[in-house]
Amino acid sequence: MLGDIDYWLVSTFVLPVLLGITLHEAAHGWVAWKLGDNTAYERGRVSFNPFRHIDLFGTVILPALLVLGRAPFIFGWAKPVPVYFKNLRHPRRDMVVVAAAGPFANLVIAVGAGILLHLTAFFPTAPEAWLERTLQNAIFVNILLAVFNMLPIPPLDGGRVAVGLLPKPLARPLARLERYGFFILLGVMLGLPALFEAWGGHFSLFQTIILPVTGTLYNVVLIATGHI
């Protein structure tokens, strides 16, 4: 199994993933700090050092196991940045800004990678091929992170944005789901496909929703940065 892995291809994902999760989490902490909650700043989470954000199991072990097992999707997470929303100057409004900061940072990285992609032509052939694939993966991975995290399921960023934007009678029950959010997410990712398959149908969160949206935004970034 190990001999079948394309290590060159895997190496082109390492930097995009590390950069994506690092700036995603640092953006949450930085924006929270600027809006009144210095918890993440005091704990060293407003940092470009990826080791401050890596979760050993969620960022390293689980994705590696999925790659080795040739899973149809790759799933993982980083250490969540601690944010105490009550410390924010305007908790309900600022919660939306803090939550949206992570996916926004990923989109900025994707656009930046698209711009840097123009520079690969100035490199020798071998480094050019690796750098080109790495930057293409940086666009894809960061858009994927942004799209996935904006799903309206607490504790994902999209869930917290929804809690902040919805009327309070709808926001409160959605916020209460946060403690069960991980299990809800697993149910949507694994349980629903199995249920649909048992009924003779087909549904995949990644194939049906996330990947089509990611592909569309990937092309938008390529158009915006002058590649199409």
N, C-alpha and C positions, 0 to 999 in steps of 0.2 A: 504493500500500500504506500509506504513512504517513498519507494522508488518511482511511483507514478505521479508524484507531486511535481508541478512545474515551479521550482524554487525561484526562477527568474521572475515569473509572473507574480508569485507571492510577495517577492521583495518590492515590487512596484506598488503594493497596497500598504506596506508598513508605514511609510511616512505620511501618506494621506490620512490613514486612520488615526495615527498618533496626533497629527496636527489638528485633525477635525475634532477629536474628543477634548484635546487640551484647550483649544481656543473656545470651543462650545462652553465648557465648564467655567473657564476663566471669565468669559463674557458675562455669565450669570453673576459671578461674584463681583466683578468690576462695576456693573450697573447697579447692583444692590448697594454696594459701598457708596456710590455717588448719590443714591437716592435715600441714604440714611441708615442703612444696616451694615455695620462694619464687621459682622461675624466672620464672613469668608476671608476678608482682608487680614484680620487678626490671626486666622488659622493658616495663613499662607496659601490660600486657594486662588488668589488673584495672581496667578503665576503662569509663565510660559513653559515651566518645567513639567513635562508630561507625567513624571513619576509622582507628582503631587495629586494627580487626578486618576491614575490607573487603579482599577480594582483588580486584584490578582485573578480572581475567578471570572468576573464578568468581562474584563478587557482582554485577558490573556488565555486562560485555560479553556473557557467555554467556546470562544471563537475557534481556537486551535482544534478542539475536539470535533467541531462541526465541519471544519475544513478537512480534517483527516477522515471523517466519516462520510465525506461527500454529501453533506446535507443540502437540500434544495434551497436553503437560505442560511445566511450568517446572522447571528443574533448576539448581542452583548451590551454591556453598559460600563460607564465609568462611575467613580465615586460621586454621589450627588453633592453639589455645593450647598453648605448650610446657609439657609436664608430664613430669618425670622421676620415675617411679613409685618408684624405689629411694630417693628422698629422703623419701617419705611415711613416717610413723611406723609404719603397718601396711600395707605395700605392697599385698598382695592384697585386703584388705578395703577400704582407702581408695581403691583404683583404682575399685571399684564406685561408691563415693559420688561421686567426682570425675566419673566418666562420666555418672552419672544426674543430676548437678546441672544440666547444660544443658537437657535435656528438661523437668526439673522447673521450671526458670525459665520456660520457654515456657508451661507449663500455668498457672503463677501469673499471667503476663501475660494469658492468655486469660480467666481468672476476673476479673482486675482490669478488663479491657475490658468484660466482661459487666456488672460493677457500674456502671462509668462510663456505660454505654449508657442507664441510667435518667435521666441528666442532660441528654440531648440534647433533651428536650421543653422545656427552658428557653431554648433558642436560637432566633433567628429562622429562618424557613423554609429559606432557602438554606444557611446554615451548618449547620443541623440535618441536612439531607439528606446533606451531605458528611461530617459528623462521625459520623452514624449508620452510613453505609456503611464509613467508615474503621474504626470500632470493631468492626463485624461482621467485617470483613476481618482485624482484629487477632486476633479469636477464632479464625477459620478458619486463618490463616497460622501462628499459634503452635501450634495443635494439630497441624497438618500437619507442622511442623518437629519436634515432639516424637515423633510417630508414626514419621516417616521415620527419624529418628536412632536410634530404638530398635530398628530392624531388627537382628537378631543377626549382622551381618556386620562384622568388623573392617575398617577403623578407625572405623566408626560407633560411637556411644555404646553401642548395644545389644550390639554385638560385644564391647566391653570389659567390659560388665556380665556378659555370658555367660561370658567368660574368668575373671572373678573369682568367679563362683558355681558353675561346673561343677567336678566332680572333676578333679584335675590330669591324669589320663590323657586326658581329653577336652579340657581347657582348653589344653594345650600345642599340639596340632595346630591348634586353632582360632586360637590366638595367632600361629602361624607363617603363617597366611593373610593377616595384616594387610598385608604388603608387596604382596599381589596384590588387596587388597580393592577398590580403585577399579575394576580391570578386571572383577572378579567382579560388582560392582554394575552396571557397564555391560552386562555379559552378561545379567544378570537383567532389566534395564530394556529393553534393545534386542534382544539375541540371542534370548532365550526367546520373546518375542512373534512374532518372525520365524519361529522354528522351529515354533511352534504353528500359525501361519498357513499354513506350507507343508504341514502335516499336516491342514489343514482345520479346525483348532480355533481357540480364542481364549484368550489370556492376556495380561494387562497388570498389572504390579506395582502401578501406581497405581489402575487401575480395579477390579481384583479384590481388592486387599488394603488399600492405604493410604487411598484415598478413602472406602470404606465405614466403616472404623474411625474416620477423621477425622469423617465425618458423624455417627456415633453419639455421639462425644465432644462434638461441637459442640452437639448437642441436650442432652446431659447438662449442659454449662456453662450453656446457656440456662435449663434447669430449675432448676439450683442457684442462679442469680442472679435468679430470679423473672420470667423473660420468657415462660415457657410454663406 
